[in-house]
Amino acid sequence: MHFTMRIDGTAAHITVHGEIDYNTLPTLRAAAAGLPPHVTELVWDLYDAHFMDVAGLHLLFEQPSQEGPPRKTTVTNLAPQPLRLLVLAAEMDPALELAHLLPDTLPPTLLDD
């Protein structure tokens, strides 16, 4: 797994290339934690991440540390398996704010379930 990062003004886009699991979680957490303080939006682009286990849920739903600035986190370009995992997690725990994590336009595969 590797990732690419692009910062546009106050938004950071991190594109994951490969699987998101407990082996890759520390690297991705460090990337998010190392963002400059002026970044107020984090977009995880999972176009090239075709597999995500429960570690991905930790990455996407964990609260940022008290030291960093508050950031809006969203996910885009979900492959079917990571999307299904997010939907299952939301079904199991309705308190998860899936609507805040997903972009305004839901992918058609979510509507097929």
C-alpha positions as CSV (number, residue, x, y, z in Angstrom):
1,M,0.0,0.0,0.0
2,H,1.1,3.5,-0.7
3,F,-0.8,6.8,-0.9
4,T,-0.6,10.1,-2.7
5,M,-1.5,13.4,-1.1
6,R,-2.6,16.7,-2.6
7,I,-3.4,19.9,-0.7
8,D,-5.6,22.5,-2.3
9,G,-6.0,25.5,0.0
10,T,-7.7,24.2,3.1
11,A,-8.5,20.7,1.7
12,A,-6.3,17.7,1.7
13,H,-6.9,14.8,-0.6
14,I,-5.3,11.5,0.3
15,T,-5.6,8.7,-2.3
16,V,-5.0,5.2,-1.0
17,H,-3.4,2.8,-3.5
18,G,-3.9,-0.8,-2.1
19,E,-5.6,-2.4,0.9
20,I,-6.5,-0.7,4.1
21,D,-5.9,-3.0,7.0
22,Y,-4.1,-3.0,10.4
23,N,-0.7,-3.2,8.7
24,T,-1.4,0.0,6.7
25,L,-3.4,1.8,9.4
26,P,-0.4,3.5,11.2
27,T,0.9,4.9,7.9
28,L,-2.5,6.4,7.0
29,R,-3.1,7.7,10.5
30,A,0.4,9.4,10.4
31,A,-0.4,11.0,7.0
32,A,-3.6,12.5,8.4
33,A,-2.0,13.6,11.6
34,G,0.9,15.3,9.7
35,L,-1.4,17.6,7.7
36,P,-0.7,21.3,8.2
37,P,-2.8,23.1,10.7
38,H,-4.6,25.2,8.1
39,V,-6.2,22.1,6.6
40,T,-9.9,21.9,7.6
41,E,-11.1,19.3,5.2
42,L,-9.8,15.8,4.7
43,V,-11.0,13.8,1.7
44,W,-10.0,10.1,1.6
45,D,-10.1,9.0,-2.1
46,L,-10.5,5.2,-2.1
47,Y,-10.6,4.8,-5.9
48,D,-7.6,2.4,-5.8
49,A,-8.4,0.8,-2.5
50,H,-10.5,-2.3,-3.4
51,F,-10.3,-3.9,0.1
52,M,-10.8,-2.4,3.5
53,D,-11.1,-4.3,6.8
54,V,-12.3,-3.0,10.2
55,A,-9.1,-0.9,10.4
56,G,-10.6,1.3,7.7
57,L,-13.5,1.9,9.9
58,H,-11.2,3.1,12.7
59,L,-9.4,5.3,10.2
60,L,-12.6,7.0,8.9
61,F,-14.6,7.2,12.1
62,E,-12.1,7.9,14.9
63,Q,-12.1,11.3,16.4
64,P,-9.0,13.5,15.7
65,S,-6.7,14.2,18.6
66,Q,-7.5,17.2,20.8
67,E,-4.2,18.9,19.7
68,G,-5.1,19.1,16.0
69,P,-7.7,21.4,14.3
70,P,-11.2,20.2,13.7
71,R,-11.5,18.7,10.3
72,K,-14.4,17.6,8.1
73,T,-13.7,14.1,6.8
74,T,-15.3,12.7,3.7
75,V,-14.7,9.6,1.5
76,T,-15.0,9.5,-2.2
77,N,-14.7,6.9,-5.0
78,L,-15.6,3.9,-2.9
79,A,-15.1,0.5,-4.5
80,P,-18.0,-2.0,-3.8
81,Q,-16.3,-3.8,-0.9
82,P,-15.3,-0.8,1.2
83,L,-18.7,0.8,0.5
84,R,-20.5,-2.4,1.7
85,L,-18.4,-2.4,4.9
86,L,-19.4,1.1,5.6
87,V,-23.0,0.3,5.1
88,L,-22.8,-2.8,7.3
89,A,-21.1,-0.8,10.0
90,A,-23.9,1.9,9.9
91,E,-26.5,-0.8,10.0
92,M,-24.9,-2.3,13.1
93,D,-24.3,1.0,14.8
94,P,-26.8,3.7,13.7
95,A,-24.9,6.3,15.8
96,L,-22.2,6.2,13.1
97,E,-22.7,9.3,11.0
98,L,-22.4,7.7,7.6
99,A,-24.2,10.6,5.9
100,H,-21.5,13.0,7.1
101,L,-18.7,10.8,5.8
102,L,-20.1,10.2,2.3
103,P,-20.2,13.0,-0.3
104,D,-23.5,14.6,-1.2
105,T,-24.0,12.3,-4.2
106,L,-24.2,8.7,-3.2
107,P,-22.8,6.1,-5.6
108,P,-25.4,4.0,-7.6
109,T,-24.2,0.8,-5.9
110,L,-25.4,2.0,-2.5
111,L,-28.9,2.5,-4.0
112,D,-29.0,-1.0,-5.3
113,D,-28.9,-2.7,-1.9
